[in-house]
């Protein structure tokens, strides 16, 4: 059974930090790109960050310089460290595993991040 389980979301004041984590089971992990999407209310889903199995990273301009994606293959975990959070970072964040062609294939259930004072 495929499972991508996110954790680490919550309420944080502007300027704060959060670390999101995702543990994968039932799927090939170490040889696939992993990443994070987010979706804010009334907005389209946005790709936030990706990391290939070789360690190449890519970030949305909106989070570049404030976020870091990392992975721990033995633990089958991908994480997203977010700093200097802004109210516009408020969204549900989804962990995603991509297929061999770079298309999102499996999704987690999402974790809510709310940035508010």
CORQUIGI-V46641 format. One record per backbone hydrogen bond with DSSP energy under -1.0 kcal/mol. NH is the residue of the N-H (numbers start at 1). CO is the residue of the C=O. If there is no record, write none. Layout:
nh->NH co->CO
nh->NH co->CO
This chain:
nh->3 co->25
nh->5 co->23
nh->7 co->21
nh->12 co->114
nh->15 co->85
nh->16 co->13
nh->18 co->82
nh->20 co->80
nh->21 co->7
nh->22 co->78
nh->23 co->5
nh->24 co->76
nh->25 co->3
nh->32 co->29
nh->34 co->51
nh->35 co->96
nh->36 co->49
nh->37 co->94
nh->38 co->46
nh->39 co->92
nh->43 co->40
nh->46 co->38
nh->48 co->36
nh->49 co->36
nh->50 co->58
nh->51 co->34
nh->52 co->56
nh->55 co->52
nh->58 co->50
nh->60 co->48
nh->63 co->60
nh->64 co->60
nh->66 co->63
nh->67 co->63
nh->68 co->81
nh->70 co->79
nh->72 co->77
nh->76 co->73
nh->77 co->72
nh->78 co->22
nh->79 co->70
nh->80 co->20
nh->81 co->68
nh->82 co->18
nh->83 co->66
nh->85 co->16
nh->89 co->86
nh->90 co->87
nh->91 co->113
nh->92 co->39
nh->93 co->111
nh->94 co->37
nh->96 co->35
nh->97 co->106
nh->98 co->33
nh->99 co->103
nh->102 co->99
nh->105 co->97
nh->106 co->97
nh->108 co->95
nh->111 co->93
nh->113 co->91
nh->114 co->10
nh->116 co->12
